[in-house]
Amino acid sequence: MFSLFESMLQEALSCRNGFEEAKKILVQAGNITLKNNFEEFICAINVLKHGKGKSYNALVSQSTKLPFKIKLIGENFFEEGDIAEVSTLIEVNDKFVLDCAELIENVSKEIRNERSDFFL
């Protein structure tokens, strides 16, 4: 969902990096809270795709404030004893997926407010 959104942003905003352009627009609009939330989910998606690295470290440093769960260093499970748990560094559950969809919708709305020619 996020990768598709990035591709659509690149085309609609005529840019090479849709996420970076969207974040600039959010800052120009004064919506720093939405930009920060967007950045958290961009990092989460990067962690899901690539594992530990720069995005993981950024999320670990703010793990208590995140709207989703991240496995910290040395943690093996989100829920101890859940043998059906999928091994990921970010807990992907219904809430996470719905939050991603809502975030995409909110970012799109904010961009439309700033750029009347923006359509997704």
C-alpha positions in Angstrom: 0.0 0.0 0.0 2.8 2.4 1.0 4.9 1.6 -2.0 2.0 2.1 -4.4 1.3 5.5 -2.7 4.9 6.6 -3.2 4.7 5.7 -6.8 1.4 7.6 -7.2 2.9 10.6 -5.4 5.9 10.6 -7.7 3.7 10.7 -10.8 1.1 13.2 -9.4 3.8 15.6 -8.0 6.2 15.1 -10.9 9.1 14.3 -8.7 11.7 11.6 -8.1 10.9 11.1 -4.4 7.2 11.2 -3.6 7.6 10.8 0.1 10.1 13.7 0.4 8.0 16.0 -1.7 4.9 15.1 0.3 6.8 15.8 3.6 7.9 19.2 2.2 4.2 20.0 1.4 3.1 19.0 4.9 5.7 21.3 6.4 4.7 24.2 4.1 1.1 23.6 5.2 2.2 23.8 8.9 1.0 20.2 9.6 4.1 19.0 11.4 2.2 16.4 13.4 1.0 14.7 10.2 4.5 14.9 8.7 6.0 13.3 11.8 3.4 10.5 11.8 4.0 10.0 8.1 7.8 9.7 8.8 7.2 7.1 11.5 5.2 4.9 9.1 7.7 5.4 6.3 10.4 4.1 8.7 8.2 1.2 9.8 7.6 0.2 6.2 11.4 0.4 5.6 12.0 -1.8 8.6 9.5 -4.3 7.3 11.1 -4.4 3.9 14.8 -4.2 4.9 15.1 -5.1 8.6 17.5 -3.4 11.0 19.3 -0.3 9.9 18.8 3.5 10.0 15.0 3.4 10.0 15.0 0.7 12.7 17.4 2.7 14.9 15.3 5.9 14.5 12.1 4.0 15.6 13.8 2.3 18.5 14.9 5.7 19.9 11.3 6.7 20.1 9.7 3.3 20.7 7.5 4.5 23.6 5.8 7.2 21.5 5.0 5.1 18.4 1.4 4.2 17.4 2.6 0.7 16.7 4.8 -1.9 18.4 8.4 -2.5 17.4 10.6 -5.3 18.6 13.5 -3.9 20.6 16.9 -5.4 20.6 16.8 -8.7 22.5 13.1 -9.1 22.1 11.9 -12.2 20.3 8.1 -11.9 20.5 5.4 -9.2 20.7 3.3 -11.6 22.7 5.2 -14.3 24.7 3.7 -17.7 24.0 1.9 -16.8 20.8 3.1 -19.6 18.5 1.2 -18.2 15.5 3.1 -14.8 15.7 4.8 -13.9 12.4 8.5 -13.0 12.9 8.7 -9.3 12.0 10.4 -6.3 13.7 7.1 -4.3 13.4 3.8 -5.7 14.6 1.6 -5.7 11.6 -2.0 -6.2 12.7 -5.4 -4.8 11.6 -4.8 -1.6 13.4 -1.4 -1.0 11.7 -2.9 -1.6 8.3 -5.9 0.6 9.0 -3.6 3.3 10.4 -1.5 3.1 7.1 -4.7 3.6 5.0 -5.9 6.5 7.2 -2.5 8.1 7.0 -2.4 7.9 3.2 -5.8 9.4 3.1 -4.9 12.3 5.4 -1.6 13.0 3.6 -3.5 13.0 0.3 -6.1 15.4 1.6 -3.5 17.8 3.0 -1.7 17.8 -0.4 -5.0 18.5 -2.2 -5.6 21.4 0.1 -2.2 22.9 -0.8 -2.2 21.9 -4.5 -5.5 22.2 -6.2 -4.2 20.2 -9.3 -3.3 17.2 -7.1 -5.4 14.1 -7.8 -5.0 10.6 -6.6 
